[in-house]
Amino acid sequence: MQYRKLGRTGMDVSVIGLGPEHLVGKPYSQVEEVIHASLDRGINIMDLFMPQEEVRRDIGRALGSRRDKMIIQGHIGSAEKDGQFDMTGDLNTAKKNFEDLLRHLGTDYIDLGLLFFLDSEENFTDRFEGMAGYALELKRKGIIRNIGFSSHNPVMAKRVVETGIVDMVMFSINPAFDLFPAGHSVFSMFEDKEYRKDLSGIDPERMDFYRLCEREGVGITVMKAYGGGRLLSAEHTPFSRPLTPGQCIHFSLTRPAVASVLVGAVSEAEIQAACDYLSQTDSERDYSDAVSQYQRDFTGSCVYCGHCQPCPAGIDIAAVTKYLDIAKLDEQNIPPSIRSHYLNLSAHGGDCTGCNSCKERCAFSVDITGNMRKASELFEK
């Protein structure tokens, strides 16, 4: 395993970490398999935002006497409602759920206490301004060792970093999210063989955020590196062919300030597939060559470029489509976090009026209104 400093936390974290979201509802034997497979391969960091008691207890049991070998990201603001994942801006509820996390894990400290899901002004007010004081109190008491937050929005993430309170952030990074910025022609990526050798093609807002983190010593751990599995799927990738796990991992690890990529896994085989990255050649890892070969007609495929905005109904079309594409990988088992993230948007697919103003601006003839209807069908009923 290889290790990097997680910003100013001073912690050495494995470049490959564990995202165990999909272990919710799985038998203990499967949880134990994944946790032990991770530890045995030198993985020493994992995220644990899931609020369900059973998976928290099972992970704590599986860690057992090796608790001190695993750096845990625990979240303030993650909550449970009727047995399902939820998020809360209520401080008392957040406190109860965080205290329950400690109790269910059988531990008296959390390495990285993250203010949960700061993607909007409302999130900033409820879960940052409303809970930062609690996080600072926990840090003073040694119950959490460092303060962080999770976000998918570079504008809001920059705002949080600029407060100076946080030591790290968990942020969603993958080629589909980064490589197609609004205002930048995706076709230019096929004209320059050196494209993707540096930061010149990344959405400027995201590039500014990564560089800010690097400058301020705020370490980044990565979520959604595989795009919920979509980037690895021949059927669902937005590109002409799927990326490999190694290419996705390497893309994230080449962003400034990134220390660890937390990969979703439900088996030892999936842990091993991620760890195979460590022994790959430079050419096997090279995402620039892979991207340069994606010379196909993108007609009908959303690349999240944002050219379709603004929407008169206030819908963030790219965000809705991202969540829809992940959900479509397995419509019967949509990850609770994806459903919650979708419902947390200020406007949803069901708000689409069918005005088709977006259609005129879409370079790829995507059936946007059809996607909005499908999103409404999957998430809102």
C-alpha positions as CSV (number, residue, x, y, z in Angstrom):
1,M,0.0,0.0,0.0
2,Q,1.0,3.6,-0.6
3,Y,0.3,6.4,1.9
4,R,-0.1,10.2,1.7
5,K,-0.4,12.9,4.2
6,L,-4.1,14.1,4.6
7,G,-3.4,17.8,4.5
8,R,-2.7,19.4,7.8
9,T,-4.3,16.6,9.8
10,G,-0.8,15.0,9.8
11,M,-2.4,11.6,9.3
12,D,-0.9,9.2,6.8
13,V,-3.8,7.6,4.9
14,S,-3.8,4.8,2.3
15,V,-4.2,6.1,-1.2
16,I,-7.0,3.6,-1.6
17,G,-9.7,3.8,1.1
18,L,-13.0,2.1,1.7
19,G,-16.5,3.4,1.1
20,P,-18.8,0.8,2.6
21,E,-22.2,2.3,1.8
22,H,-23.4,-0.8,-0.1
23,L,-22.8,-3.0,3.0
24,V,-26.1,-1.6,4.4
25,G,-28.5,-4.6,4.7
26,K,-25.7,-7.2,4.1
27,P,-25.1,-10.1,6.5
28,Y,-22.3,-9.7,9.1
29,S,-20.2,-12.3,7.3
30,Q,-20.0,-10.0,4.2
31,V,-19.2,-6.9,6.3
32,E,-16.4,-8.8,8.0
33,E,-15.0,-10.0,4.7
34,V,-14.8,-6.5,3.3
35,I,-13.4,-4.9,6.5
36,H,-10.8,-7.6,7.0
37,A,-9.8,-7.6,3.3
38,S,-9.3,-3.9,3.5
39,L,-7.2,-4.0,6.6
40,D,-5.1,-7.0,5.4
41,R,-4.2,-5.0,2.3
42,G,-3.1,-1.9,4.2
43,I,-6.2,0.2,3.7
44,N,-6.4,2.4,6.8
45,I,-9.2,4.9,6.1
46,M,-12.9,4.5,5.6
47,D,-16.1,6.6,5.5
48,L,-19.1,5.8,7.7
49,F,-21.9,8.2,6.9
50,M,-24.6,5.5,7.1
51,P,-26.9,6.0,10.0
52,Q,-28.4,2.5,10.3
53,E,-27.6,0.9,13.6
54,E,-27.0,-2.6,12.2
55,V,-24.3,-1.7,9.8
56,R,-22.6,0.5,12.3
57,R,-22.5,-2.3,14.9
58,D,-21.3,-4.8,12.3
59,I,-18.5,-2.6,11.2
60,G,-17.5,-2.0,14.8
61,R,-17.6,-5.7,15.5
62,A,-15.5,-6.5,12.4
63,L,-12.9,-3.9,13.3
64,G,-12.7,-5.3,16.8
65,S,-9.2,-5.0,18.3
66,R,-7.9,-3.5,15.0
67,R,-10.0,-0.3,15.5
68,D,-6.8,1.8,15.9
69,K,-5.6,0.6,12.5
70,M,-8.6,2.3,10.7
71,I,-9.1,6.0,10.3
72,I,-12.8,6.6,10.4
73,Q,-14.7,9.5,8.8
74,G,-17.9,10.0,10.9
75,H,-20.6,12.5,10.0
76,I,-22.4,15.2,11.9
77,G,-25.8,15.7,10.3
78,S,-26.3,12.2,8.9
79,A,-29.6,10.8,10.2
80,E,-32.1,8.0,10.0
81,K,-35.8,8.3,9.3
82,D,-38.1,5.3,9.2
83,G,-35.2,3.0,8.8
84,Q,-33.8,5.0,5.8
85,F,-30.9,7.4,5.2
86,D,-31.7,11.0,5.9
87,M,-29.9,14.2,6.7
88,T,-30.8,16.7,9.4
89,G,-30.2,20.4,10.2
90,D,-31.4,19.9,13.8
91,L,-28.5,20.1,16.2
92,N,-30.1,17.9,18.9
93,T,-30.8,15.2,16.3
94,A,-27.3,15.4,14.9
95,K,-25.8,15.1,18.4
96,K,-27.9,12.0,19.1
97,N,-26.9,10.4,15.9
98,F,-23.2,11.1,16.4
99,E,-23.3,9.8,19.9
100,D,-25.0,6.7,18.7
101,L,-22.2,6.3,16.1
102,L,-19.6,6.1,18.9
103,R,-21.8,3.7,20.9
104,H,-22.6,1.4,18.0
105,L,-18.9,1.3,16.9
106,G,-17.8,0.6,20.4
107,T,-15.3,3.4,20.3
108,D,-14.7,6.7,22.2
109,Y,-13.3,8.7,19.3
110,I,-13.7,9.4,15.6
111,D,-10.6,10.4,13.7
112,L,-12.3,12.7,11.2
113,G,-15.6,14.4,12.2
114,L,-17.3,15.6,9.0
115,L,-20.1,18.2,8.7
116,F,-22.4,16.3,6.4
117,F,-23.4,17.3,2.8
118,L,-22.7,21.0,2.4
119,D,-23.9,21.6,-1.1
120,S,-26.1,24.7,-0.9
121,E,-26.8,27.9,1.0
122,E,-29.4,26.1,3.1
123,N,-26.9,23.3,3.9
124,F,-24.3,26.0,4.9
125,T,-26.7,27.7,7.3
126,D,-28.1,24.5,8.8
127,R,-25.2,22.1,8.9
128,F,-22.2,24.4,8.9
129,E,-23.2,27.5,10.8
130,G,-25.6,25.4,13.0
131,M,-23.1,22.6,13.9
132,A,-19.6,24.0,13.6
133,G,-19.6,24.9,17.2
134,Y,-20.5,21.4,18.2
135,A,-17.7,20.0,16.0
136,L,-15.2,22.4,17.6
137,E,-16.4,21.3,21.1
138,L,-15.9,17.6,20.1
139,K,-12.4,18.4,18.8
140,R,-11.5,20.2,22.1
141,K,-12.6,17.2,24.0
142,G,-10.6,14.8,21.8
143,I,-13.7,13.0,20.7
144,I,-12.9,13.9,17.1
145,R,-9.3,14.4,16.1
146,N,-9.9,16.7,13.0
147,I,-12.9,18.5,11.5
148,G,-13.9,18.0,7.9
149,F,-17.0,18.1,5.7
150,S,-18.5,16.4,2.7
151,S,-19.6,18.2,-0.5
152,H,-20.3,17.8,-4.2
153,N,-20.4,21.5,-5.0
154,P,-17.0,23.3,-5.5
155,V,-18.4,26.8,-5.0
156,M,-19.9,25.9,-1.6
157,A,-16.9,23.8,-0.7
158,K,-14.5,26.7,-1.3
159,R,-16.7,28.8,1.0
160,V,-16.4,26.3,3.8
161,V,-12.6,25.9,3.3
162,E,-12.2,29.7,3.5
163,T,-13.7,29.8,7.0
164,G,-10.4,28.2,8.2
165,I,-12.2,25.8,10.5
166,V,-11.9,22.5,8.5
167,D,-8.9,20.3,8.1
168,M,-10.1,18.1,5.3
169,V,-13.0,17.4,2.9
170,M,-14.6,14.4,1.2
171,F,-15.4,15.5,-2.3
172,S,-16.9,13.8,-5.4
173,I,-14.3,13.5,-8.1
174,N,-14.2,11.6,-11.4
175,P,-13.5,12.3,-15.1
176,A,-17.2,12.8,-16.0
177,F,-17.6,15.4,-13.2
178,D,-14.4,17.2,-13.9
179,L,-13.6,17.1,-17.6
180,F,-16.6,18.7,-19.2
181,P,-16.9,22.2,-17.8
182,A,-19.7,24.6,-18.7
183,G,-18.4,27.1,-21.3
184,H,-15.7,24.7,-22.6
185,S,-16.2,22.7,-25.8
186,V,-15.8,19.0,-25.0
187,F,-14.7,18.5,-28.6
188,S,-11.5,20.4,-27.9
189,M,-10.3,17.4,-25.8
190,F,-9.9,15.4,-29.0
191,E,-7.8,18.0,-30.8
192,D,-4.9,18.1,-28.3
193,K,-2.9,14.9,-27.7
194,E,-1.5,16.4,-24.5
195,Y,-5.0,17.2,-23.1
196,R,-5.5,15.9,-19.6
197,K,-1.7,15.9,-18.9
198,D,-2.3,18.9,-16.6
199,L,-5.2,20.9,-15.1
200,S,-6.0,22.9,-18.2
201,G,-9.3,21.1,-19.0
202,I,-10.9,20.9,-15.7
203,D,-14.0,23.0,-14.8
204,P,-12.4,26.3,-13.5
205,E,-14.5,26.2,-10.3
206,R,-13.3,22.7,-9.5
207,M,-9.7,23.6,-10.4
208,D,-9.8,26.6,-8.1
209,F,-11.2,24.5,-5.3
210,Y,-8.5,21.8,-5.6
211,R,-5.7,24.5,-5.7
212,L,-7.3,26.3,-2.7
213,C,-7.2,23.0,-0.7
214,E,-3.6,22.4,-1.7
215,R,-2.6,26.0,-0.7
216,E,-4.5,25.8,2.7
217,G,-3.4,22.3,3.6
218,V,-6.9,21.0,3.5
219,G,-6.6,17.3,2.5
220,I,-9.2,15.7,0.1
221,T,-10.6,12.2,0.3
222,V,-12.6,11.2,-2.8
223,M,-16.1,9.8,-3.2
224,K,-17.9,8.8,-6.4
225,A,-14.6,8.0,-8.1
226,Y,-16.4,5.3,-10.2
227,G,-19.5,7.4,-10.7
228,G,-21.5,4.9,-8.7
229,G,-20.2,2.2,-11.1
230,R,-21.4,4.0,-14.2
231,L,-17.9,4.8,-15.5
232,L,-17.0,1.1,-15.3
233,S,-20.1,0.0,-17.2
234,A,-20.1,-0.5,-20.9
235,E,-23.8,0.1,-21.0
236,H,-24.0,3.2,-18.8
237,T,-20.7,5.0,-19.3
238,P,-21.0,8.5,-21.0
239,F,-17.9,7.7,-23.0
240,S,-17.4,5.3,-25.9
241,R,-16.1,2.6,-23.7
242,P,-15.8,2.1,-19.9
243,L,-12.9,3.3,-17.8
244,T,-11.0,0.8,-15.6
245,P,-10.9,1.1,-11.8
246,G,-7.2,2.0,-12.1
247,Q,-7.8,4.9,-14.5
248,C,-10.6,6.3,-12.3
249,I,-8.4,6.0,-9.2
250,H,-5.4,7.5,-10.9
251,F,-7.5,10.4,-12.2
252,S,-8.6,11.3,-8.7
253,L,-5.1,10.8,-7.2
254,T,-3.6,13.3,-9.7
255,R,-5.8,16.1,-8.5
256,P,-4.1,18.6,-6.1
257,A,-4.6,17.9,-2.4
258,V,-6.1,14.5,-2.9
259,A,-4.8,11.9,-0.4
260,S,-7.1,8.9,-0.7
261,V,-9.8,7.5,-3.0
262,L,-12.6,5.8,-1.1
263,V,-13.9,3.0,-3.3
264,G,-17.3,1.3,-2.8
265,A,-17.0,-2.5,-2.3
266,V,-19.1,-5.4,-1.2
267,S,-16.6,-8.2,-1.5
268,E,-12.9,-9.0,-1.2
269,A,-12.7,-9.3,-4.9
270,E,-13.8,-5.7,-5.3
271,I,-11.2,-4.6,-2.7
272,Q,-8.6,-6.4,-4.6
273,A,-9.6,-4.9,-8.0
274,A,-9.0,-1.5,-6.5
275,C,-5.7,-2.5,-4.9
276,D,-4.5,-3.8,-8.3
277,Y,-4.0,-0.2,-9.1
278,L,-0.8,-0.2,-7.0
279,S,0.9,-2.7,-9.3
280,Q,-0.3,-1.3,-12.6
281,T,2.1,0.3,-15.1
282,D,2.0,3.9,-16.0
283,S,0.3,3.1,-19.3
284,E,-2.4,1.1,-17.6
285,R,-3.1,3.9,-15.2
286,D,-3.0,6.6,-17.9
287,Y,-6.4,8.3,-18.2
288,S,-5.2,10.9,-20.8
289,D,-4.7,8.2,-23.4
290,A,-8.1,6.7,-22.6
291,V,-9.9,10.0,-22.8
292,S,-8.1,10.8,-26.1
293,Q,-9.6,7.7,-27.6
294,Y,-13.2,8.6,-26.7
295,Q,-13.8,9.8,-30.2
296,R,-17.4,8.9,-30.8
297,D,-20.7,10.6,-31.4
298,F,-22.0,11.7,-28.0
299,T,-25.5,12.1,-29.4
300,G,-28.0,11.2,-26.7
301,S,-25.5,11.0,-23.9
302,C,-25.3,13.6,-21.2
303,V,-21.8,14.6,-20.3
304,Y,-22.9,17.0,-17.5
305,C,-21.5,20.0,-19.3
306,G,-24.1,22.4,-18.1
307,H,-24.7,24.1,-21.5
308,C,-28.4,23.4,-21.1
309,Q,-28.7,25.8,-18.2
310,P,-30.4,28.0,-17.0
311,C,-33.7,26.1,-16.5
312,P,-36.8,28.3,-16.1
313,A,-38.0,25.9,-13.5
314,G,-34.8,26.2,-11.5
315,I,-33.8,22.5,-12.1
316,D,-30.1,21.7,-11.9
317,I,-30.3,19.5,-15.0
318,A,-26.7,18.1,-14.7
319,A,-27.2,17.2,-11.0
320,V,-30.5,15.5,-11.6
321,T,-29.0,13.6,-14.6
322,K,-26.0,12.5,-12.5
323,Y,-28.2,11.0,-9.8
324,L,-30.5,9.5,-12.4
325,D,-27.6,7.8,-14.2
326,I,-26.4,6.2,-11.0
327,A,-29.9,5.1,-10.1
328,K,-30.4,3.5,-13.5
329,L,-27.5,1.1,-12.8
330,D,-29.9,-0.8,-10.5
331,E,-33.4,0.7,-10.4
332,Q,-34.5,-1.7,-7.7
333,N,-31.7,-0.9,-5.3
334,I,-31.0,2.8,-5.6
335,P,-28.4,3.8,-2.9
336,P,-30.2,5.6,-0.1
337,S,-27.6,8.4,-0.3
338,I,-28.3,9.0,-4.0
339,R,-32.0,9.2,-3.4
340,S,-31.5,11.6,-0.5
341,H,-29.1,13.8,-2.5
342,Y,-31.6,14.0,-5.3
343,L,-34.5,14.9,-2.9
344,N,-32.3,17.6,-1.3
345,L,-32.1,19.5,-4.6
346,S,-34.1,22.7,-4.7
347,A,-36.0,21.5,-7.8
348,H,-36.6,18.0,-9.2
349,G,-37.4,16.2,-12.4
350,G,-41.1,16.5,-11.6
351,D,-40.8,20.3,-11.8
352,C,-40.0,20.1,-15.5
353,T,-42.6,22.0,-17.6
354,G,-41.4,20.5,-20.9
355,C,-40.6,24.0,-22.3
356,N,-37.6,22.5,-24.1
357,S,-35.5,25.6,-23.7
358,C,-32.7,23.3,-22.6
359,K,-33.0,21.2,-25.8
360,E,-32.0,24.2,-28.0
361,R,-28.7,24.5,-26.0
362,C,-27.7,20.9,-25.7
363,A,-24.9,19.9,-28.1
364,F,-25.6,16.2,-27.8
365,S,-29.4,16.0,-28.4
366,V,-30.1,14.5,-25.0
367,D,-33.7,13.7,-24.2
368,I,-33.6,16.0,-21.2
369,T,-37.4,16.2,-20.6
370,G,-37.5,12.4,-20.8
371,N,-34.7,12.2,-18.3
372,M,-36.6,14.6,-16.0
373,R,-39.7,12.3,-16.2
374,K,-37.6,9.2,-15.5
375,A,-36.0,10.9,-12.5
376,S,-39.4,11.9,-11.2
377,E,-40.6,8.3,-11.6
378,L,-37.6,6.7,-9.8
379,F,-37.1,9.2,-7.0
380,E,-40.4,10.9,-6.3
381,K,-43.0,8.1,-6.3
